[in-house]
Amino acid sequence: MEGYLESAATGIAAAAAVDRLLRKKPPLAFPRRTVIGSLAHYLANADARGFAPINAMIGILPELPEDALDVAALKKSGGAKGLKAAKRSALRDVALAEMKRFMDDALCGGHGI
């Protein structure tokens, strides 16, 4: 990972994973639609020969489903910039909702991080 935030987040996730392993609890996988889940996905699936550090950014999140946005209306109202802003906003909203759901399940759903 590259960057302080990314290093801290992956370190916390690794520490939680080791703690769960030592307590013989099943591992938790951060959802792919969260930034930490996408960082983990990148690390697990990167080609070792071409590996490069990566920062947390909206571009590492999976694409939205095609029907998630009204692309034609967004292009008409705000052009390419409006569409890009709407995509970023939707990706952010999905990532935050996924992380909230994951944390609620992990902390309150009996998983106990």
C-alpha positions as CSV (number, residue, x, y, z in Angstrom):
1,M,0.0,0.0,0.0
2,E,1.1,3.5,-0.6
3,G,0.1,6.3,1.8
4,Y,-0.6,6.7,5.5
5,L,-4.3,6.1,5.4
6,E,-4.0,3.0,3.2
7,S,-1.2,1.6,5.4
8,A,-3.1,2.2,8.6
9,A,-6.3,0.7,7.2
10,T,-4.7,-2.4,6.0
11,G,-2.7,-2.7,9.2
12,I,-5.9,-2.6,11.3
13,A,-7.6,-5.1,9.0
14,A,-4.6,-7.4,9.2
15,A,-4.5,-7.1,13.0
16,A,-8.2,-7.9,13.2
17,A,-7.7,-10.9,11.0
18,V,-4.9,-12.3,13.1
19,D,-6.9,-11.7,16.3
20,R,-9.9,-13.6,14.8
21,L,-7.6,-16.4,13.7
22,L,-6.0,-16.7,17.2
23,R,-9.5,-16.8,18.7
24,K,-10.5,-19.5,16.1
25,K,-13.2,-17.3,14.6
26,P,-14.0,-17.2,10.9
27,P,-12.2,-14.5,8.9
28,L,-14.1,-11.3,7.9
29,A,-13.8,-10.1,4.3
30,F,-14.4,-6.5,3.7
31,P,-16.9,-6.0,1.0
32,R,-15.4,-5.4,-2.5
33,R,-17.5,-2.3,-2.9
34,T,-15.6,-0.6,-0.1
35,V,-12.2,1.0,-0.5
36,I,-10.5,-1.3,2.0
37,G,-12.2,-4.3,0.3
38,S,-11.0,-3.0,-3.1
39,L,-7.5,-2.5,-1.8
40,A,-7.5,-6.1,-0.4
41,H,-8.8,-7.3,-3.8
42,Y,-6.0,-5.5,-5.6
43,L,-3.3,-7.0,-3.3
44,A,-4.8,-10.5,-3.6
45,N,-5.1,-10.4,-7.4
46,A,-2.2,-8.2,-8.6
47,D,0.4,-9.7,-10.9
48,A,3.6,-10.0,-9.0
49,R,5.7,-9.1,-12.0
50,G,3.9,-5.8,-12.6
51,F,2.9,-5.0,-9.1
52,A,2.9,-1.3,-8.1
53,P,1.7,0.3,-4.9
54,I,-1.7,1.8,-5.0
55,N,-3.5,4.6,-3.2
56,A,-7.1,4.6,-1.9
57,M,-9.1,6.2,-4.7
58,I,-12.6,6.0,-6.1
59,G,-11.2,4.4,-9.3
60,I,-10.4,1.1,-7.6
61,L,-14.0,0.5,-6.7
62,P,-16.0,-1.8,-9.0
63,E,-18.1,-0.1,-11.7
64,L,-21.7,0.6,-10.9
65,P,-24.4,-1.5,-12.6
66,E,-25.4,0.0,-16.0
67,D,-28.9,0.8,-14.7
68,A,-27.6,2.6,-11.6
69,L,-27.6,6.0,-13.2
70,D,-29.7,7.7,-15.9
71,V,-26.7,8.4,-18.1
72,A,-28.6,10.1,-20.9
73,A,-30.2,12.6,-18.5
74,L,-27.0,13.3,-16.6
75,K,-25.1,14.0,-19.9
76,K,-27.9,16.2,-21.0
77,S,-28.0,18.2,-17.8
78,G,-24.4,18.4,-16.9
79,G,-22.4,17.0,-19.7
80,A,-19.4,14.7,-19.1
81,K,-18.4,16.5,-15.9
82,G,-21.9,16.1,-14.5
83,L,-21.9,12.4,-15.4
84,K,-18.5,11.9,-13.8
85,A,-19.5,13.8,-10.6
86,A,-22.7,11.7,-10.4
87,K,-20.8,8.4,-10.8
88,R,-18.3,9.4,-8.1
89,S,-21.1,10.4,-5.8
90,A,-23.0,7.1,-6.4
91,L,-19.8,5.1,-5.9
92,R,-19.1,6.9,-2.6
93,D,-22.7,6.4,-1.4
94,V,-22.5,2.7,-2.2
95,A,-19.1,2.3,-0.5
96,L,-20.3,4.1,2.6
97,A,-23.5,2.0,2.8
98,E,-21.6,-1.2,2.3
99,M,-19.0,-0.3,5.0
100,K,-21.8,0.7,7.4
101,R,-23.6,-2.6,6.8
102,F,-20.4,-4.5,7.2
103,M,-19.5,-2.8,10.5
104,D,-23.0,-3.2,11.8
105,D,-22.9,-6.9,11.0
106,A,-19.3,-7.4,12.3
107,L,-19.9,-5.5,15.5
108,C,-23.5,-6.2,16.2
109,G,-24.2,-9.3,14.3
110,G,-22.3,-11.6,16.5
111,H,-19.1,-11.5,14.6
112,G,-17.3,-9.3,17.1
113,I,-14.3,-7.9,15.4
